[in-house]
């Protein structure tokens, strides 16, 4: 039986240094609904980069799936070994920067150099995170950020996510290639996540409550069925298992620095600015995750969700090192999957009778750390047409959740205006320039006093 938690305490686990190990079925309970949802949503999203791996890096389909499996495994094991109360995911806004970086003339067409550049990026980013985590500077930096700047960063993420769905791109493709199934899938997912009338009805109807408890899964099932009958989705099922060993060996020979050689010093130097830019994105995700947790915590006094910003820095840094040494594709190891975090927190906030611990939901969603889905090619190929839908749904959920959270952080009209300017700057300019514009706008409109460090102490 899972360990019992006393009222108001942190979920039990095994402390090791600054981290907490939580063993599935010992320190958390299994939730079938969250696991089924995770296999569909996390599986489809995890596979969304497979076409990139094949087109940009010259990998075969099997090698690309194994690389996606390694990335998802590192994400899935994050909550087990490190203990952060976040649903981890990609640093999605950094992916376009990464693609531009490895398709520059210096690397284009040379897959070995591209993988070495990815390793350099990952190790640079890891050094930044671990240094700021060990010294505590990252946590101190978060303490001096005023709510108006937090709101601007979070709202900027909302605007950027919405633009990715509406403009040309992978997420927007679902509305072009499958407008009926894509629209229905997104609408159903949004209803199940945020619709007040539906959630109120579910409280009075036990059968509907069970369906709503499946989260995003019904939306994906409905979209898949509609897409099949409308002819928008074509399923080419492969009835076999993935040759994990063979694909791992060939992937290692193509990607790992232990086989192809280590990046040159010039690669480390040229990739360092992008690593710094990505830290701003990481910083924004930590702010968003913390605000989400603190907002949801008000509804649950029986479990304390322990926020430790230094731990989050170090845990994400370690994952980036492991990824960079085995299956380098930068930006796949971030601290937060915003769209899923809001879904899991929303259900957790309904009470202990629904979800005993947030880690029950996080652990089950990530299949208890074992992404077996990737080995089962019938499931992989079944989900293949839904990959753009998974991206669109998570981006729209992210946009809605971030917008509502950001708007709740400030009450003053001037601060709200400065927050909007900051958000637009983040969504239009590169991260560095967006941050600079936001800080200047806030300092001019709200006064430099808003940047005074808060008295709030980190857990």
Secondary structure, DSSP 8 states (H G I E B T S, - for coil): ------TTB----EEETTEEE--BTTTB---HHHHHHHHHHHHHHHGGGHHHHHHHH---HHHHHHHHHHHHHHHHHHHHHH--SS-----GGGHHHHHHHHTSTTTTT-HHHHHHHHHHHHHHHHHHHHHHHHHSHHHHHHHT--HHHHHHHHHHHHHHHHHHHHSSSTTTHHHHH-HHHHHHHHHHHHHHHH-HHHHHHHHH-HHHHHHHTTTTHHHHHHHHHHHHHHT--------SB--HHHHHHHHHHHH-HHHH----HHHHHHHHHHHHHHHHHHHHHHHHHHHHHHHHHTT-SSB-----HHHHHHHHHHHHHHHHHHS--TTS--S--HHHHHHHHHHHTT-TTT-S-HHHHHHHHTGGG--GGGGBHHHHHHHGGGHHHHHHHHHHHHHHHHHHHHHTT---HHHHHHHHHHHHHHHHS-HHHHHHHHHHHHHHHH-GGGGS-------
